Amino acid sequence: MQLALALILVGLVAGVLSGLIGIGGGVVVVPALVFLFGYSQHRAEGTTLALLIPPIGILAVMPYFKQGHVDVRAAALICVGFLAGGWIGGQLANSLSSVTLQRVFAIALGVIAVRMLFGK
């Protein structure tokens, strides 16, 4: 149960950031699965692509799925949070000035980049 809630929380954060600053959920979900849940990079990417299945990700996820690099349960749980988070992020984005939103975007990308470069 705790794992399911953690995965939904990852989806919620990814959805908020996606709705808030327009970044793809994979920018948040892939590092979260690698650093917080111990996924391999392939499994994290495959699972994240599974979030896109309805309707655009089916072709992208198939090679990962065939190699066993997709956690379907995790992808479904993250989707739950992502749906709610996307709506929340969109609401937040529309309440911020353009300058503030640009700064939030830059900070998010910088934090993710540093974590990906020096993490593990």
N, CA and C atoms as an extended XYZ file, in Angstrom:
360
Properties=species:S:1:pos:R:3:atomname:S:1:resname:S:1:resid:I:1 pbc="F F F"
N         0.827       -1.201        0.000 N   MET     1
C         0.000        0.000        0.000 CA  MET     1
C         0.871        1.264        0.000 C   MET     1
N         1.954        1.276        0.781 N   GLN     2
C         2.831        2.434        0.815 CA  GLN     2
C         3.484        2.668       -0.538 C   GLN     2
N         3.871        1.587       -1.211 N   LEU     3
C         4.472        1.711       -2.541 CA  LEU     3
C         3.470        2.326       -3.506 C   LEU     3
N         2.237        1.867       -3.457 N   ALA     4
C         1.207        2.404       -4.351 CA  ALA     4
C         1.009        3.902       -4.105 C   ALA     4
N         0.963        4.299       -2.842 N   LEU     5
C         0.795        5.724       -2.531 CA  LEU     5
C         2.002        6.534       -2.982 C   LEU     5
N         3.195        5.966       -2.835 N   ALA     6
C         4.409        6.666       -3.279 CA  ALA     6
C         4.395        6.853       -4.794 C   ALA     6
N         3.961        5.832       -5.516 N   LEU     7
C         3.898        5.931       -6.983 CA  LEU     7
C         2.850        6.953       -7.415 C   LEU     7
N         1.712        6.981       -6.734 N   ILE     8
C         0.689        7.985       -7.038 CA  ILE     8
C         1.232        9.382       -6.751 C   ILE     8
N         1.990        9.524       -5.669 N   LEU     9
C         2.595       10.818       -5.338 CA  LEU     9
C         3.575       11.267       -6.423 C   LEU     9
N         4.372       10.340       -6.954 N   VAL    10
C         5.280       10.669       -8.065 CA  VAL    10
C         4.458       11.180       -9.252 C   VAL    10
N         3.380       10.489       -9.561 N   GLY    11
C         2.505       10.938      -10.648 CA  GLY    11
C         1.910       12.304      -10.379 C   GLY    11
N         1.531       12.561       -9.126 N   LEU    12
C         0.958       13.847       -8.763 CA  LEU    12
C         1.978       14.972       -8.953 C   LEU    12
N         3.197       14.755       -8.458 N   VAL    13
C         4.259       15.763       -8.619 CA  VAL    13
C         4.557       15.983      -10.104 C   VAL    13
N         4.678       14.891      -10.852 N   ALA    14
C         4.951       15.008      -12.287 CA  ALA    14
C         3.818       15.728      -13.001 C   ALA    14
N         2.605       15.426      -12.618 N   GLY    15
C         1.460       16.096      -13.226 CA  GLY    15
C         1.413       17.574      -12.916 C   GLY    15
N         1.698       17.928      -11.668 N   VAL    16
C         1.715       19.339      -11.286 CA  VAL    16
C         2.780       20.079      -12.083 C   VAL    16
N         3.999       19.516      -12.123 N   LEU    17
C         5.070       20.182      -12.873 CA  LEU    17
C         4.761       20.243      -14.363 C   LEU    17
N         4.149       19.195      -14.885 N   SER    18
C         3.787       19.197      -16.300 CA  SER    18
C         2.747       20.278      -16.583 C   SER    18
N         1.739       20.337      -15.745 N   GLY    19
C         0.715       21.361      -15.925 CA  GLY    19
C         1.225       22.756      -15.641 C   GLY    19
N         2.161       22.873      -14.688 N   LEU    20
C         2.677       24.176      -14.274 CA  LEU    20
C         3.675       24.744      -15.267 C   LEU    20
N         4.638       23.935      -15.714 N   ILE    21
C         5.707       24.470      -16.557 CA  ILE    21
C         5.832       23.768      -17.899 C   ILE    21
N         4.906       22.870      -18.201 N   GLY    22
C         4.842       22.293      -19.535 CA  GLY    22
C         5.918       21.279      -19.861 C   GLY    22
N         6.620       20.778      -18.841 N   ILE    23
C         7.627       19.750      -19.123 CA  ILE    23
C         6.945       18.399      -19.164 C   ILE    23
N         7.502       17.509      -19.920 N   GLY    24
C         6.952       16.163      -19.983 CA  GLY    24
C         7.102       15.461      -18.649 C   GLY    24
N         6.155       14.632      -18.327 N   GLY    25
C         6.202       13.904      -17.069 CA  GLY    25
C         7.439       13.036      -16.921 C   GLY    25
N         7.994       12.581      -18.040 N   GLY    26
C         9.186       11.743      -17.984 CA  GLY    26
C        10.386       12.446      -17.386 C   GLY    26
N        10.428       13.769      -17.492 N   VAL    27
C        11.535       14.526      -16.911 CA  VAL    27
C        11.513       14.384      -15.393 C   VAL    27
N        10.348       14.164      -14.831 N   VAL    28
C        10.208       13.979      -13.395 CA  VAL    28
C        10.135       12.496      -13.037 C   VAL    28
N         9.343       11.739      -13.788 N   VAL    29
C         9.078       10.348      -13.434 CA  VAL    29
C        10.316        9.465      -13.597 C   VAL    29
N        11.062        9.626      -14.683 N   VAL    30
C        12.245        8.777      -14.887 CA  VAL    30
C        13.244        8.938      -13.736 C   VAL    30
N        13.665       10.170      -13.393 N   PRO    31
C        14.586       10.285      -12.259 CA  PRO    31
C        13.996        9.764      -10.947 C   PRO    31
N        12.697        9.985      -10.732 N   ALA    32
C        12.073        9.497       -9.495 CA  ALA    32
C        12.134        7.972       -9.416 C   ALA    32
N        11.835        7.303      -10.513 N   LEU    33
C        11.877        5.842      -10.498 CA  LEU    33
C        13.301        5.319      -10.302 C   LEU    33
N        14.280        6.010      -10.891 N   VAL    34
C        15.684        5.588      -10.748 CA  VAL    34
C        16.173        5.851       -9.329 C   VAL    34
N        16.000        7.061       -8.834 N   PHE    35
C        16.606        7.453       -7.562 CA  PHE    35
C        15.785        7.066       -6.340 C   PHE    35
N        14.477        7.087       -6.441 N   LEU    36
C        13.648        6.793       -5.273 CA  LEU    36
C        13.226        5.327       -5.182 C   LEU    36
N        13.093        4.676       -6.350 N   PHE    37
C        12.579        3.317       -6.355 CA  PHE    37
C        13.593        2.289       -6.837 C   PHE    37
N        14.790        2.743       -7.212 N   GLY    38
C        15.859        1.825       -7.597 CA  GLY    38
C        15.689        1.147       -8.942 C   GLY    38
N        14.883        1.724       -9.829 N   TYR    39
C        14.698        1.147      -11.155 CA  TYR    39
C        15.971        1.346      -11.981 C   TYR    39
N        16.208        0.438      -12.913 N   SER    40
C        17.251        0.676      -13.905 CA  SER    40
C        16.758        1.784      -14.829 C   SER    40
N        17.681        2.407      -15.557 N   GLN    41
C        17.283        3.463      -16.493 CA  GLN    41
C        16.309        2.918      -17.535 C   GLN    41
N        16.562        1.719      -18.046 N   HIS    42
C        15.667        1.125      -19.049 CA  HIS    42
C        14.275        0.891      -18.473 C   HIS    42
N        14.209        0.325      -17.270 N   ARG    43
C        12.901        0.041      -16.665 CA  ARG    43
C        12.160        1.353      -16.369 C   ARG    43
N        12.890        2.363      -15.926 N   ALA    44
C        12.259        3.654      -15.651 CA  ALA    44
C        11.702        4.268      -16.931 C   ALA    44
N        12.479        4.237      -17.998 N   GLU    45
C        12.012        4.806      -19.264 CA  GLU    45
C        10.844        4.001      -19.827 C   GLU    45
N        10.948        2.688      -19.777 N   GLY    46
C         9.855        1.850      -20.283 CA  GLY    46
C         8.565        2.064      -19.516 C   GLY    46
N         8.671        2.144      -18.193 N   THR    47
C         7.494        2.367      -17.359 CA  THR    47
C         6.895        3.740      -17.626 C   THR    47
N         7.739        4.746      -17.789 N   THR    48
C         7.256        6.095      -18.067 CA  THR    48
C         6.565        6.156      -19.423 C   THR    48
N         7.109        5.469      -20.405 N   LEU    49
C         6.447        5.439      -21.720 CA  LEU    49
C         5.073        4.779      -21.637 C   LEU    49
N         4.924        3.837      -20.714 N   ALA    50
C         3.623        3.182      -20.558 CA  ALA    50
C         2.550        4.176      -20.105 C   ALA    50
N         2.960        5.272      -19.469 N   LEU    51
C         1.998        6.303      -19.079 CA  LEU    51
C         1.328        6.932      -20.298 C   LEU    51
N         2.027        6.906      -21.419 N   LEU    52
C         1.547        7.573      -22.630 CA  LEU    52
C         0.680        6.685      -23.517 C   LEU    52
N         0.520        5.444      -23.144 N   ILE    53
C        -0.174        4.495      -24.015 CA  ILE    53
C        -1.499        5.036      -24.518 C   ILE    53
N        -2.338        5.545      -23.633 N   PRO    54
C        -3.559        6.088      -24.211 CA  PRO    54
C        -3.351        7.529      -24.655 C   PRO    54
N        -3.285        7.826      -25.903 N   PRO    55
C        -3.219        6.973      -27.087 CA  PRO    55
C        -1.857        6.985      -27.772 C   PRO    55
N        -0.909        7.823      -27.361 N   ILE    56
C         0.267        8.072      -28.191 CA  ILE    56
C         1.474        7.204      -27.931 C   ILE    56
N         1.552        6.548      -26.795 N   GLY    57
C         2.786        5.858      -26.452 CA  GLY    57
C         2.868        4.391      -26.812 C   GLY    57
N         1.836        3.826      -27.375 N   ILE    58
C         1.805        2.377      -27.607 CA  ILE    58
C         2.983        1.894      -28.446 C   ILE    58
N         3.322        2.615      -29.505 N   LEU    59
C         4.432        2.177      -30.352 CA  LEU    59
C         5.778        2.375      -29.667 C   LEU    59
N         5.911        3.440      -28.880 N   ALA    60
C         7.172        3.704      -28.184 CA  ALA    60
C         7.424        2.699      -27.067 C   ALA    60
N         6.371        2.272      -26.384 N   VAL    61
C         6.553        1.393      -25.226 CA  VAL    61
C         6.744       -0.075      -25.616 C   VAL    61
N         6.310       -0.477      -26.777 N   MET    62
C         6.362       -1.897      -27.146 CA  MET    62
C         7.769       -2.508      -27.087 C   MET    62
N         8.815       -1.865      -27.619 N   PRO    63
C        10.148       -2.474      -27.505 CA  PRO    63
C        10.593       -2.650      -26.050 C   PRO    63
N        10.267       -1.689      -25.205 N   TYR    64
C        10.602       -1.805      -23.786 CA  TYR    64
C         9.817       -2.947      -23.144 C   TYR    64
N         8.529       -3.021      -23.468 N   PHE    65
C         7.665       -4.058      -22.900 CA  PHE    65
C         8.150       -5.452      -23.290 C   PHE    65
N         8.522       -5.611      -24.547 N   LYS    66
C         9.005       -6.911      -25.033 CA  LYS    66
C        10.285       -7.348      -24.328 C   LYS    66
N        11.081       -6.392      -23.864 N   GLN    67
C        12.326       -6.716      -23.159 CA  GLN    67
C        12.108       -6.828      -21.643 C   GLN    67
N        10.873       -6.667      -21.186 N   GLY    68
C        10.578       -6.763      -19.762 CA  GLY    68
C        10.911       -5.510      -18.971 C   GLY    68
N        11.003       -4.378      -19.650 N   HIS    69
C        11.385       -3.128      -18.996 CA  HIS    69
C        10.197       -2.224      -18.695 C   HIS    69
N         9.044       -2.791      -18.443 N   VAL    70
C         7.869       -1.988      -18.123 CA  VAL    70
C         7.199       -2.565      -16.878 C   VAL    70
N         6.990       -1.721      -15.888 N   ASP    71
C         6.229       -2.085      -14.703 CA  ASP    71
C         4.833       -1.503      -14.905 C   ASP    71
N         3.927       -2.319      -15.414 N   VAL    72
C         2.585       -1.859      -15.786 CA  VAL    72
C         1.828       -1.328      -14.566 C   VAL    72
N         1.955       -2.000      -13.442 N   ARG    73
C         1.268       -1.565      -12.219 CA  ARG    73
C         1.750       -0.173      -11.801 C   ARG    73
N         3.053        0.020      -11.790 N   ALA    74
C         3.597        1.325      -11.415 CA  ALA    74
C         3.120        2.396      -12.385 C   ALA    74
N         3.125        2.094      -13.675 N   ALA    75
C         2.686        3.071      -14.675 CA  ALA    75
C         1.228        3.467      -14.440 C   ALA    75
N         0.376        2.500      -14.134 N   ALA    76
C        -1.039        2.786      -13.896 CA  ALA    76
C        -1.229        3.653      -12.652 C   ALA    76
N        -0.492        3.358      -11.595 N   LEU    77
C        -0.612        4.141      -10.362 CA  LEU    77
C        -0.093        5.563      -10.551 C   LEU    77
N         1.008        5.710      -11.263 N   ILE    78
C         1.541        7.052      -11.521 CA  ILE    78
C         0.542        7.848      -12.356 C   ILE    78
N        -0.126        7.189      -13.285 N   CYS    79
C        -1.152        7.863      -14.110 CA  CYS    79
C        -2.239        8.483      -13.249 C   CYS    79
N        -2.645        7.782      -12.183 N   VAL    80
C        -3.683        8.303      -11.294 CA  VAL    80
C        -3.261        9.654      -10.724 C   VAL    80
N        -2.038        9.697      -10.188 N   GLY    81
C        -1.541       10.953       -9.644 CA  GLY    81
C        -1.313       11.997      -10.714 C   GLY    81
N        -0.834       11.566      -11.871 N   PHE    82
C        -0.512       12.488      -12.955 CA  PHE    82
C        -1.755       13.228      -13.452 C   PHE    82
N        -2.878       12.535      -13.527 N   LEU    83
C        -4.117       13.183      -13.969 CA  LEU    83
C        -4.490       14.328      -13.038 C   LEU    83
N        -4.490       14.046      -11.741 N   ALA    84
C        -4.830       15.089      -10.763 CA  ALA    84
C        -3.763       16.179      -10.752 C   ALA    84
N        -2.506       15.773      -10.782 N   GLY    85
C        -1.411       16.736      -10.737 CA  GLY    85
C        -1.383       17.655      -11.932 C   GLY    85
N        -1.696       17.142      -13.105 N   GLY    86
C        -1.727       17.968      -14.307 CA  GLY    86
C        -2.751       19.087      -14.192 C   GLY    86
N        -3.886       18.754      -13.632 N   TRP    87
C        -4.927       19.770      -13.446 CA  TRP    87
C        -4.469       20.815      -12.440 C   TRP    87
N        -3.901       20.360      -11.311 N   ILE    88
C        -3.417       21.282      -10.273 CA  ILE    88
C        -2.325       22.191      -10.840 C   ILE    88
N        -1.370       21.599      -11.565 N   GLY    89
C        -0.287       22.389      -12.146 CA  GLY    89
C        -0.786       23.420      -13.129 C   GLY    89
N        -1.763       23.053      -13.926 N   GLY    90
C        -2.343       24.006      -14.877 CA  GLY    90
C        -2.987       25.186      -14.165 C   GLY    90
N        -3.675       24.909      -13.073 N   GLN    91
C        -4.284       25.975      -12.279 CA  GLN    91
C        -3.211       26.890      -11.689 C   GLN    91
N        -2.143       26.284      -11.151 N   LEU    92
C        -1.045       27.073      -10.584 CA  LEU    92
C        -0.378       27.944      -11.641 C   LEU    92
N        -0.118       27.364      -12.800 N   ALA    93
C         0.563       28.100      -13.865 CA  ALA    93
C        -0.212       29.346      -14.263 C   ALA    93
N        -1.507       29.219      -14.333 N   ASN    94
C        -2.330       30.354      -14.739 CA  ASN    94
C        -2.441       31.427      -13.667 C   ASN    94
N        -2.014       31.105      -12.445 N   SER    95
C        -2.060       32.101      -11.376 CA  SER    95
C        -0.728       32.842      -11.216 C   SER    95
N         0.305       32.433      -11.975 N   LEU    96
C         1.632       33.039      -11.866 CA  LEU    96
C         1.898       33.997      -13.022 C   LEU    96
N         2.772       34.958      -12.773 N   SER    97
C         3.196       35.854      -13.854 CA  SER    97
C         4.111       35.081      -14.802 C   SER    97
N         4.289       35.606      -15.975 N   SER    98
C         5.154       34.967      -16.970 CA  SER    98
C         6.595       34.845      -16.463 C   SER    98
N         7.087       35.875      -15.819 N   VAL    99
C         8.456       35.869      -15.301 CA  VAL    99
C         8.615       34.807      -14.211 C   VAL    99
N         7.668       34.735      -13.301 N   THR   100
C         7.739       33.735      -12.226 CA  THR   100
C         7.675       32.328      -12.799 C   THR   100
N         6.793       32.116      -13.748 N   LEU   101
C         6.661       30.801      -14.366 CA  LEU   101
C         7.948       30.403      -15.083 C   LEU   101
N         8.576       31.348      -15.747 N   GLN   102
C         9.843       31.076      -16.429 CA  GLN   102
C        10.918       30.683      -15.411 C   GLN   102
N        10.942       31.330      -14.280 N   ARG   103
C        11.928       31.020      -13.245 CA  ARG   103
C        11.675       29.648      -12.626 C   ARG   103
N        10.422       29.305      -12.393 N   VAL   104
C        10.082       27.979      -11.861 CA  VAL   104
C        10.545       26.904      -12.836 C   VAL   104
N        10.304       27.124      -14.119 N   PHE   105
C        10.726       26.183      -15.160 CA  PHE   105
C        12.244       26.000      -15.137 C   PHE   105
N        12.984       27.098      -15.085 N   ALA   106
C        14.448       27.037      -15.086 CA  ALA   106
C        14.979       26.309      -13.852 C   ALA   106
N        14.409       26.574      -12.708 N   ILE   107
C        14.846       25.909      -11.470 CA  ILE   107
C        14.573       24.414      -11.547 C   ILE   107
N        13.395       24.037      -12.012 N   ALA   108
C        13.046       22.612      -12.110 CA  ALA   108
C        14.017       21.873      -13.030 C   ALA   108
N        14.292       22.430      -14.185 N   LEU   109
C        15.215       21.780      -15.115 CA  LEU   109
C        16.632       21.718      -14.542 C   LEU   109
N        17.066       22.772      -13.860 N   GLY   110
C        18.400       22.784      -13.265 CA  GLY   110
C        18.562       21.730      -12.178 C   GLY   110
N        17.571       21.622      -11.304 N   VAL   111
C        17.623       20.619      -10.230 CA  VAL   111
C        17.656       19.213      -10.816 C   VAL   111
N        16.834       18.964      -11.798 N   ILE   112
C        16.796       17.644      -12.422 CA  ILE   112
C        18.123       17.341      -13.118 C   ILE   112
N        18.681       18.318      -13.830 N   ALA   113
C        19.943       18.114      -14.527 CA  ALA   113
C        21.080       17.785      -13.550 C   ALA   113
N        21.174       18.531      -12.460 N   VAL   114
C        22.234       18.278      -11.473 CA  VAL   114
C        22.056       16.900      -10.861 C   VAL   114
N        20.846       16.540      -10.554 N   ARG   115
C        20.575       15.220       -9.944 CA  ARG   115
C        20.948       14.095      -10.918 C   ARG   115
N        20.625       14.255      -12.185 N   MET   116
C        20.939       13.226      -13.171 CA  MET   116
C        22.459       13.124      -13.395 C   MET   116
N        23.168       14.233      -13.347 N   LEU   117
C        24.603       14.229      -13.545 CA  LEU   117
C        25.363       13.603      -12.378 C   LEU   117
N        24.935       13.918      -11.156 N   PHE   118
C        25.707       13.534       -9.986 CA  PHE   118
C        25.009       12.530       -9.066 C   PHE   118
N        23.803       12.105       -9.430 N   GLY   119
C        23.037       11.210       -8.568 CA  GLY   119
C        23.489        9.762       -8.592 C   GLY   119
N        22.837        8.995       -7.797 N   LYS   120
C        22.977        7.537       -7.623 CA  LYS   120
C        23.688        7.164       -6.438 C   LYS   120
